[in-house]
Amino acid sequence: MTPSDLAFTPIRELLGRMRRGDVSPVALAEHCLARVDALNPTLNAFITVTTDLAREQARAAEVALRNGRPRSALHGIPVAVKDFYDTAGIRTTAGAPQFAHRVPARDAELVANLRAAGAALVGKTNMHMLGTGTTSLESHFGPVVNPWSATHVAGGSSGGSAAAVAAGLCFATVDTDAVGSGRLPAAICGVVCFKPTYGALSAKGILEGEPADPTILALSHPCVTARSADDVALVYEALIAARPTQPESAPHPVRSEPAVRRVGVVANCAGTRDVKAPLEGVARALSRMGIERREARVPFESARFDVRTIERDREAIEGTLFADVDALLLPTLTAPTPTVDDARARGAMAVSPDNTFFCNYYGLPAISIPVRVDGDGLPLGVQFVGPKGADAQVLALAQAYQHATDWRYEPPPAARL
């Protein structure tokens, strides 16, 4: 196994290698930290690199493995956290100047869950300032650079996380998605992001104690970014297992229905010919998997930032949107990735959330997976979206699709040392 191969090894395979003693958590952490040292000066994916903590946690993971006591599927795996989430004793800035020296005393709940799962935290990722844009060009710590093309944006607001995962600086990240701000950069950087049902993962500890817009709180979903649907599922399951209790905010019981059998291809989504082009190929692959294709329409116009009726709308959507399909298929992006110059001219929302925001408003689980490249050789993504509580089914559909199509992760140019 070459150093490059190690950086892009699937998490499940890494776990097997670590348990056999072929790879140690300490060596794996050092490998990721070395890649951060080499590539972060160019990508600017991290605001803070937690070198000492990563080494300490990796050593603890190695001792536990030696004693036959791995904690979870994340045991010894190097991960990162969007700099929205509080980390005890480590600055948490949200990419904003007013928080540049803010050091919280307590971990956010998901950070505590990562610790409990035995992961090794390599750092806090860069982001669009305060999560208020979709390009990650605006940050007190400088813009995130797209690992596929320095002349194009990385997407946002979780741009640093998508760039870090894509370039092999870590194996997964915990992020936030309020309008598509986890899925959009994932699609742009060619990785996978899963946003579960609203309330499935705890948002407690995101800039804890600071003023927060109630509307954003009602729309924002914690999410997970990794390189494949398999990796995302492992991380999500480890986070769920590490929770001390079921969160009180969970609005819907977890579904236990069988696998998805009917997928609605969204006919009224926004998108240029380039971004819609992969849908037909995905739909054909689903048909070969025995999944029926139907046409679907989404009430995009009803999703809005006025959340006075959001609970009523979330309850009502299931009976209409998922009356005769188990999941939806649509593009993640509405247009190819804009250049940095174009995005600066168009403003903070230059990457449109028109195909993603409805999932936040209605609280629906959604996953963005890479499918092909556009005419400029940049990644494109599609989304699978399910009804509330159908997190397992959405993840399983994405995993089954990637397995059926023999999908393999191809690192971007900036990841090749």
C-alpha positions, 0 to 999 in steps of 0.5 A: 500500500502506497502512502496515497492509497492509505489516505484514500482507503475506505474506513471499513478496510482501515478498521480491518487493517488496524485490528490485524495490526497492519496499520496503527492508529498512530501511524494513520494520524501521523499520515493525515497530519503530514498531508495537512502540513503539505496540502493545507497551505494551498487548500486552506481547508483547516482553520485550526490543526489539532496536532497534539490532540490527534496524537493523544487520541491516536495513542489511546486508540492504539492502546485500546486496540492492543487490549481488544477494546475498540470503541466503534467503527470510528476507532482510531480514524482521523476526522475533522469538525466544521469550525461551527462546533464547539471544541473544549479548549480549542478555538471555535470561530465560525470563520468570523473575526469577532470569534477569532479568539473564542475558546469554548469550555465544553464540547458540542454534543457531536464532538463529544460523540466523536470522542466517545467513538474513539476517533482522532480529531485532526482539526477544525475546518474552514467555512463561509463566515457564520455559515451565511454563504455557499462559496466559502470565499468569505472567511476571516481566515481566507477562502477555501480552495477547490482541490479540483480547480483553484479557479473555481469555488469549493462551495459552502458553507462547509467548504473546508470540510469537503476540500479536506475529505476530497484531498485525503486530509482526513476520512470524514467530517461533521458539518452543518447544512441549513440550505444545502451547505453540506451537500453543495460543497460535497457535490462540488468537491466530488465527495458524499454528504448525508443530512439526516432527518431534522433532529436525528443528530444533535445541534447542541454546541454550535457556537453555544451561548452566542445569539442565534437566528431562530429561523436558522436553528429551525433549518440547520441540520448536522450532517456527515461528509466522507468519500463514499456512501459506505464511509458516511453510513459508518460515521453516522451509525457510530455517532448515533451509537455514541449518543447517551440518550435519544435526542428529545428533538427527534421529530419522527421515529426511525423507519424500519421499512424494506429497501427503496422500491420506487424512486421519483425522478424530480421533473420540476427541479432547477438545473442546466443541461450539464447538471441534469444530464447524469439523472438519466444514467442514474435512473437507468442504473436504478432500473437495473437494480430492480427499482421502479422509476416514476416522475415526481414534482417537488413544491419548491416554492413552498419552502421558505425562510418564514418558519411560522408554519414549518411544523405543519408543513413538515407533517403534511409533506409526507402524504403528498411528496411520498404518496407513491414513491419511496425516495426522490432523485434530483441534481444537487447543483443547479449549474456547473461550479462557478469560478471564483471571479464569477462568484465574487461578482454574484455574491455570497449565494453564488452556488444556488441552493434551489435544489437542496433547500426544500430538504431543510425546510421539510426536515427530510433526509438527503444524501448527495453523491458524486456521479460524473464530471461536467464539461470543465472536468469538475464533479457533479452530484445527485441527491437521494431524498427520503421521507422523515425518519427514512435515514437508513433507507436513504443511506442504503439506496446510496450505498447500493447504487455505488456498489451496483455501478462499481463506483470508485473514488478518484482523488482530485489533482491537488491531492496527489503528493 
